[in-house]
Amino acid sequence: MASSELFQNLLTPESLKTLVRGWLAEDTPAFDYGGAIVGNRHEKAVLLVKSSGVLCGKPFVDAIFSELDCKVNWLKNEGEDLVPVCEVAEVTGPARRILLGERVALNCMTRASGVASMARKFASIRSQHGWKGEVVGTRKTTPGFRLVEKYALLVGGMGTHRHDLSSMVMLKDNHIWSAGDISSAVSKARSVCGFAVKIEVECRSLRDAQEAATAGADIVMLDNFSPSVLATAAQQLKGEFPHLLVEGSGGVTLDNVADYFSPHVDVVSTSRPTQGYSTVDFSLKVRKAGHDPSNPTVTDA
């Protein structure tokens, strides 16, 4: 099974319906004035990409137009590198329904493709250096848009950190200060999550990481360590706790991510793909006889 199909199968029909119904209701909360003008005449529109990037968001666009009784015929594959200007898909259906979904679909796809494009850059650097660990995107996502952004990370070739607060126990500084110390926090966490959920502890020093590992943490995040200090600390921790997973985080960018690659570091996490990405420019144009939508200044004789 192709990876893009595998990722699409992660999305449940009900979650897609819930998302797109909310998006559509937000965009047209009352009268559809433009739709009243164009009516229900059957039309075909073409989805164009006007800037370079990775195509991402097909399941969400399909769900949007399916909700509106329109059909999408894709001309490009999910995860494909796009070169502008080119046709990506065709949408057919009643004119007013196509236009009801137009902006919602474009808003979703332009952002999903932006995240995937940034993720592809991180994944390429990892591949170029032959590093065996994972570069992952954090929980610093847009409220209400997390499913799209996490999906886009996968399409782009990155991994994902925990999806939400229920996915894994992650004890950060506020948890530890409230619990009293690292050992108490880990002990309490294990008592409620049992054996089935991993526990990660955010650590500010090697000593913190050693305390967390001794208390039974599965993962330690060495937060805001310089790359050289991270590599040294990770090597010592692996020597003392061979099964411990070591994560490096804090200030990771495209320019410096390779500095964090170390044989003793398992995970490098960053929020850049979901907080610092550029969007990919898409547009949707209704086809007209004698008109090339990919070149609006040229019409056929």
ZICORGI-V766748 format. One record per helix or strand. SS is the DSSP state (~ for helix, > for strand). FROM is the first residue (numbers start at 1). LEN is the number of residues. Records with the same first field share a line. If there is no record, write none. Layout:
BEGIN
SS: FROM-LEN  FROM-LEN
END
This chain:
BEGIN
~: 3-6  13-15  33-6  58-10  95-35  146-11  173-7  182-12  206-10  227-14  257-4  272-4
>: 42-8  53-2  71-4  81-2  86-9  134-4  159-2  169-3  199-5  219-5  245-5  267-4  282-5  291-1  299-1
END
